[in-house]
Amino acid sequence: MEIYWERAEIQCPGCREVLVLRASLLEIWCPWCEEPYEVREVPHRTDPRRTVLTLARRMRGDR
């Protein structure tokens, strides 16, 4: 993953709490819903030159 950002705020897809991401993070643990999430960059829907950060649920024990 090429990183062009330093800090981002994103809502947890499980509980909607705001999580703070740092550029070096490839996964994050939500302390409110107690679920692990993988940080992914995906193309923007309307402008493919831009990327959007998303969180994908990671299975426990998945590495």
N, CA, C and O atoms as a printed pandas DataFrame, in Angstrom:
     atom_number atom_name residue_name chain_id  residue_number  x_coord  y_coord  z_coord
0              1         N          MET        A               1    0.851   -1.167    0.000
1              2        CA          MET        A               1    0.000    0.000    0.000
2              3         C          MET        A               1    0.900    1.232    0.000
3              4         O          MET        A               1    1.713    1.398    0.909
4              5         N          GLU        A               2    0.768    2.097   -1.001
5              6        CA          GLU        A               2    1.496    3.359   -1.035
6              7         C          GLU        A               2    0.784    4.341   -0.123
7              8         O          GLU        A               2   -0.441    4.460   -0.162
8              9         N          ILE        A               3    1.549    5.040    0.695
9             10        CA          ILE        A               3    0.943    5.909    1.696
10            11         C          ILE        A               3    1.213    7.369    1.358
11            12         O          ILE        A               3    2.366    7.790    1.266
12            13         N          TYR        A               4    0.126    8.150    1.172
13            14        CA          TYR        A               4    0.211    9.581    0.867
14            15         C          TYR        A               4   -0.494   10.405    1.934
15            16         O          TYR        A               4   -0.821   11.568    1.695
16            17         N          TRP        A               5   -0.730    9.836    3.084
17            18        CA          TRP        A               5   -1.440   10.523    4.145
18            19         C          TRP        A               5   -0.726   10.237    5.463
19            20         O          TRP        A               5    0.006    9.252    5.569
20            21         N          GLU        A               6   -0.930   11.083    6.463
21            22        CA          GLU        A               6   -0.282   10.908    7.762
22            23         C          GLU        A               6   -1.264   10.522    8.855
23            24         O          GLU        A               6   -0.930    9.748    9.752
24            25         N          ARG        A               7   -2.482   11.064    8.779
25            26        CA          ARG        A               7   -3.480   10.830    9.819
26            27         C          ARG        A               7   -4.855   10.929    9.179
27            28         O          ARG        A               7   -5.094   11.783    8.326
28            29         N          ALA        A               8   -5.754   10.051    9.596
29            30        CA          ALA        A               8   -7.118   10.092    9.075
30            31         C          ALA        A               8   -8.086    9.663   10.173
31            32         O          ALA        A               8   -7.746    8.861   11.043
32            33         N          GLU        A               9   -9.285   10.208   10.116
33            34        CA          GLU        A               9  -10.350    9.788   11.021
34            35         C          GLU        A               9  -11.382    9.049   10.188
35            36         O          GLU        A               9  -11.791    9.518    9.126
36            37         N          ILE        A              10  -11.800    7.885   10.678
37            38        CA          ILE        A              10  -12.740    7.057    9.937
38            39         C          ILE        A              10  -13.702    6.411   10.928
39            40         O          ILE        A              10  -13.317    6.093   12.053
40            41         N          GLN        A              11  -14.952    6.218   10.513
41            42        CA          GLN        A              11  -15.933    5.591   11.393
42            43         C          GLN        A              11  -15.775    4.085   11.363
43            44         O          GLN        A              11  -15.571    3.485   10.308
44            45         N          CYS        A              12  -15.872    3.484   12.537
45            46        CA          CYS        A              12  -15.868    2.031   12.640
46            47         C          CYS        A              12  -17.131    1.516   11.956
47            48         O          CYS        A              12  -18.218    2.018   12.243
48            49         N          PRO        A              13  -17.029    0.528   11.061
49            50        CA          PRO        A              13  -18.227    0.014   10.392
50            51         C          PRO        A              13  -19.152   -0.759   11.327
51            52         O          PRO        A              13  -20.318   -0.980   10.997
52            53         N          GLY        A              14  -18.649   -1.172   12.486
53            54        CA          GLY        A              14  -19.478   -1.930   13.422
54            55         C          GLY        A              14  -20.299   -1.055   14.349
55            56         O          GLY        A              14  -21.504   -1.258   14.497
56            57         N          CYS        A              15  -19.639   -0.065   14.984
57            58        CA          CYS        A              15  -20.330    0.734   15.998
58            59         C          CYS        A              15  -20.418    2.216   15.653
59            60         O          CYS        A              15  -21.053    2.977   16.384
60            61         N          ARG        A              16  -19.797    2.641   14.558
61            62        CA          ARG        A              16  -19.825    4.016   14.049
62            63         C          ARG        A              16  -19.015    5.004   14.887
63            64         O          ARG        A              16  -19.106    6.210   14.655
64            65         N          GLU        A              17  -18.228    4.532   15.850
65            66        CA          GLU        A              17  -17.330    5.415   16.597
66            67         C          GLU        A              17  -16.202    5.869   15.681
67            68         O          GLU        A              17  -15.828    5.148   14.756
68            69         N          VAL        A              18  -15.658    7.051   15.926
69            70        CA          VAL        A              18  -14.572    7.582   15.106
70            71         C          VAL        A              18  -13.244    7.008   15.598
71            72         O          VAL        A              18  -12.912    7.098   16.780
72            73         N          LEU        A              19  -12.490    6.417   14.665
73            74        CA          LEU        A              19  -11.169    5.867   14.957
74            75         C          LEU        A              19  -10.130    6.722   14.250
75            76         O          LEU        A              19  -10.371    7.204   13.143
76            77         N          VAL        A              20   -8.981    6.914   14.876
77            78        CA          VAL        A              20   -7.902    7.704   14.282
78            79         C          VAL        A              20   -6.865    6.747   13.714
79            80         O          VAL        A              20   -6.314    5.910   14.429
80            81         N          LEU        A              21   -6.611    6.882   12.424
81            82        CA          LEU        A              21   -5.629    6.040   11.743
82            83         C          LEU        A              21   -4.342    6.816   11.540
83            84         O          LEU        A              21   -4.371    8.015   11.259
84            85         N          ARG        A              22   -3.232    6.149   11.678
85            86        CA          ARG        A              22   -1.918    6.702   11.351
86            87         C          ARG        A              22   -1.421    5.992   10.107
87            88         O          ARG        A              22   -1.849    4.874    9.817
88            89         N          ALA        A              23   -0.533    6.620    9.376
89            90        CA          ALA        A              23   -0.077    6.095    8.086
90            91         C          ALA        A              23    0.569    4.720    8.181
91            92         O          ALA        A              23    0.495    3.951    7.222
92            93         N          SER        A              24    1.189    4.388    9.281
93            94        CA          SER        A              24    1.877    3.101    9.388
94            95         C          SER        A              24    0.943    1.945    9.745
95            96         O          SER        A              24    1.370    0.791    9.726
96            97         N          LEU        A              25   -0.317    2.226   10.069
97            98        CA          LEU        A              25   -1.240    1.168   10.479
98            99         C          LEU        A              25   -1.798    0.402    9.287
99           100         O          LEU        A              25   -2.289    0.999    8.330
100          101         N          LEU        A              26   -1.719   -0.914    9.351
101          102        CA          LEU        A              26   -2.346   -1.767    8.343
102          103         C          LEU        A              26   -3.590   -2.430    8.908
103          104         O          LEU        A              26   -4.413   -2.963    8.163
104          105         N          GLU        A              27   -3.723   -2.394   10.234
105          106        CA          GLU        A              27   -4.930   -2.880   10.883
106          107         C          GLU        A              27   -5.151   -2.078   12.149
107          108         O          GLU        A              27   -4.225   -1.468   12.685
108          109         N          ILE        A              28   -6.396   -2.086   12.624
109          110        CA          ILE        A              28   -6.747   -1.328   13.823
110          111         C          ILE        A              28   -7.773   -2.134   14.611
111          112         O          ILE        A              28   -8.575   -2.870   14.037
112          113         N          TRP        A              29   -7.736   -1.987   15.921
113          114        CA          TRP        A              29   -8.662   -2.659   16.824
114          115         C          TRP        A              29   -9.620   -1.606   17.358
115          116         O          TRP        A              29   -9.187   -0.596   17.913
116          117         N          CYS        A              30  -10.921   -1.836   17.194
117          118        CA          CYS        A              30  -11.909   -0.902   17.742
118          119         C          CYS        A              30  -12.155   -1.267   19.208
119          120         O          CYS        A              30  -12.628   -2.367   19.494
120          121         N          PRO        A              31  -11.841   -0.360   20.141
121          122        CA          PRO        A              31  -12.028   -0.681   21.556
122          123         C          PRO        A              31  -13.492   -0.696   21.990
123          124         O          PRO        A              31  -13.805   -1.246   23.046
124          125         N          TRP        A              32  -14.391   -0.111   21.209
125          126        CA          TRP        A              32  -15.800   -0.061   21.593
126          127         C          TRP        A              32  -16.543   -1.331   21.198
127          128         O          TRP        A              32  -17.269   -1.896   22.016
128          129         N          CYS        A              33  -16.374   -1.789   19.963
129          130        CA          CYS        A              33  -17.067   -3.020   19.556
130          131         C          CYS        A              33  -16.142   -4.236   19.640
131          132         O          CYS        A              33  -16.563   -5.361   19.370
132          133         N          GLU        A              34  -14.875   -4.003   20.019
133          134        CA          GLU        A              34  -13.882   -5.058   20.234
134          135         C          GLU        A              34  -13.724   -5.970   19.024
135          136         O          GLU        A              34  -13.750   -7.195   19.142
136          137         N          GLU        A              35  -13.558   -5.343   17.848
137          138        CA          GLU        A              35  -13.359   -6.079   16.599
138          139         C          GLU        A              35  -12.107   -5.580   15.896
139          140         O          GLU        A              35  -11.813   -4.385   15.931
140          141         N          PRO        A              36  -11.357   -6.486   15.251
141          142        CA          PRO        A              36  -10.195   -6.065   14.464
142          143         C          PRO        A              36  -10.612   -5.703   13.036
143          144         O          PRO        A              36  -11.489   -6.348   12.461
144          145         N          TYR        A              37   -9.985   -4.676   12.469
145          146        CA          TYR        A              37  -10.274   -4.252   11.099
146          147         C          TYR        A              37   -8.977   -4.052   10.330
147          148         O          TYR        A              37   -7.978   -3.591   10.883
148          149         N          GLU        A              38   -9.003   -4.401    9.056
149          150        CA          GLU        A              38   -7.875   -4.193    8.161
150          151         C          GLU        A              38   -8.085   -2.870    7.423
151          152         O          GLU        A              38   -9.181   -2.599    6.932
152          153         N          VAL        A              39   -7.040   -2.051    7.345
153          154        CA          VAL        A              39   -7.110   -0.766    6.643
154          155         C          VAL        A              39   -6.817   -1.017    5.166
155          156         O          VAL        A              39   -5.799   -1.619    4.823
156          157         N          ARG        A              40   -7.715   -0.554    4.292
157          158        CA          ARG        A              40   -7.541   -0.738    2.848
158          159         C          ARG        A              40   -7.714    0.587    2.126
159          160         O          ARG        A              40   -8.490    1.447    2.543
160          161         N          GLU        A              41   -6.970    0.734    1.031
161          162        CA          GLU        A              41   -7.152    1.877    0.135
162          163         C          GLU        A              41   -7.878    1.372   -1.101
163          164         O          GLU        A              41   -7.443    0.406   -1.728
164          165         N          VAL        A              42   -8.980    2.019   -1.452
165          166        CA          VAL        A              42   -9.752    1.633   -2.635
166          167         C          VAL        A              42   -9.958    2.864   -3.514
167          168         O          VAL        A              42   -9.943    3.986   -3.007
168          169         N          PRO        A              43  -10.150    2.677   -4.822
169          170        CA          PRO        A              43  -10.396    3.825   -5.707
170          171         C          PRO        A              43  -11.700    4.539   -5.343
171          172         O          PRO        A              43  -12.686    3.904   -4.972
172          173         N          HIS        A              44  -11.687    5.841   -5.454
173          174        CA          HIS        A              44  -12.884    6.662   -5.240
174          175         C          HIS        A              44  -13.910    6.310   -6.313
175          176         O          HIS        A              44  -13.543    6.085   -7.466
176          177         N          ARG        A              45  -15.192    6.260   -5.949
177          178        CA          ARG        A              45  -16.240    5.853   -6.902
178          179         C          ARG        A              45  -16.348    6.754   -8.121
179          180         O          ARG        A              45  -16.510    6.269   -9.241
180          181         N          THR        A              46  -16.260    8.053   -7.912
181          182        CA          THR        A              46  -16.469    8.974   -9.035
182          183         C          THR        A              46  -15.184    9.539   -9.621
183          184         O          THR        A              46  -15.186   10.026  -10.751
184          185         N          ASP        A              47  -14.086    9.483   -8.869
185          186        CA          ASP        A              47  -12.803    9.997   -9.353
186          187         C          ASP        A              47  -11.728    8.935   -9.120
187          188         O          ASP        A              47  -11.131    8.902   -8.043
188          189         N          PRO        A              48  -11.469    8.072  -10.094
189          190        CA          PRO        A              48  -10.539    6.957   -9.903
190          191         C          PRO        A              48   -9.091    7.378   -9.647
191          192         O          PRO        A              48   -8.267    6.541   -9.281
192          193         N          ARG        A              49   -8.769    8.657   -9.832
193          194        CA          ARG        A              49   -7.417    9.131   -9.522
194          195         C          ARG        A              49   -7.211    9.283   -8.022
195          196         O          ARG        A              49   -6.076    9.331   -7.548
196          197         N          ARG        A              50   -8.305    9.358   -7.277
197          198        CA          ARG        A              50   -8.248    9.501   -5.821
198          199         C          ARG        A              50   -8.481    8.150   -5.155
199          200         O          ARG        A              50   -9.076    7.249   -5.746
200          201         N          THR        A              51   -8.010    8.020   -3.924
201          202        CA          THR        A              51   -8.273    6.802   -3.161
202          203         C          THR        A              51   -9.022    7.146   -1.880
203          204         O          THR        A              51   -8.974    8.277   -1.396
204          205         N          VAL        A              52   -9.707    6.153   -1.345
205          206        CA          VAL        A              52  -10.489    6.295   -0.130
206          207         C          VAL        A              52  -10.030    5.209    0.837
207          208         O          VAL        A              52   -9.780    4.076    0.427
208          209         N          LEU        A              53   -9.919    5.547    2.106
209          210        CA          LEU        A              53   -9.577    4.551    3.115
210          211         C          LEU        A              53  -10.844    3.865    3.594
211          212         O          LEU        A              53  -11.846    4.525    3.867
212          213         N          THR        A              54  -10.804    2.547    3.697
213          214        CA          THR        A              54  -11.930    1.779    4.216
214          215         C          THR        A              54  -11.418    0.800    5.259
215          216         O          THR        A              54  -10.227    0.494    5.312
216          217         N          LEU        A              55  -12.325    0.320    6.079
217          218        CA          LEU        A              55  -11.996   -0.707    7.062
218          219         C          LEU        A              55  -12.744   -1.977    6.696
219          220         O          LEU        A              55  -13.953   -1.949    6.469
220          221         N          ALA        A              56  -12.032   -3.080    6.638
221          222        CA          ALA        A              56  -12.634   -4.380    6.348
222          223         C          ALA        A              56  -12.486   -5.251    7.588
223          224         O          ALA        A              56  -11.408   -5.333    8.177
224          225         N          ARG        A              57  -13.572   -5.897    7.975
225          226        CA          ARG        A              57  -13.533   -6.744    9.165
226          227         C          ARG        A              57  -12.520   -7.862    8.976
227          228         O          ARG        A              57  -12.493   -8.522    7.938
228          229         N          ARG        A              58  -11.712   -8.061    9.962
229          230        CA          ARG        A              58  -10.691   -9.114    9.938
230          231         C          ARG        A              58  -11.163  -10.229   10.873
231          232         O          ARG        A              58  -11.601   -9.972   11.994
232          233         N          MET        A              59  -11.067  -11.443   10.403
233          234        CA          MET        A              59  -11.469  -12.579   11.229
234          235         C          MET        A              59  -10.458  -12.744   12.361
235          236         O          MET        A              59   -9.256  -12.583   12.151
236          237         N          ARG        A              60  -10.934  -13.059   13.537
237          238        CA          ARG        A              60  -10.019  -13.284   14.667
238          239         C          ARG        A              60   -9.134  -14.478   14.346
239          240         O          ARG        A              60   -9.616  -15.527   13.919
240          241         N          GLY        A              61   -7.841  -14.307   14.556
241          242        CA          GLY        A              61   -6.892  -15.366   14.238
242          243         C          GLY        A              61   -6.403  -15.305   12.811
243          244         O          GLY        A              61   -5.495  -16.050   12.443
244          245         N          ASP        A              62   -6.984  -14.427   11.982
245          246        CA          ASP        A              62   -6.575  -14.251   10.583
246          247         C          ASP        A              62   -5.323  -13.388   10.561
247          248         O          ASP        A              62   -5.323  -12.310   11.155
248          249         N          ARG        A              63   -4.290  -13.808    9.920
249          250        CA          ARG        A              63   -3.041  -13.040    9.846
250          251         C          ARG        A              63   -2.595  -12.915    8.458
251          252         O          ARG        A              63   -1.561  -12.301    8.195
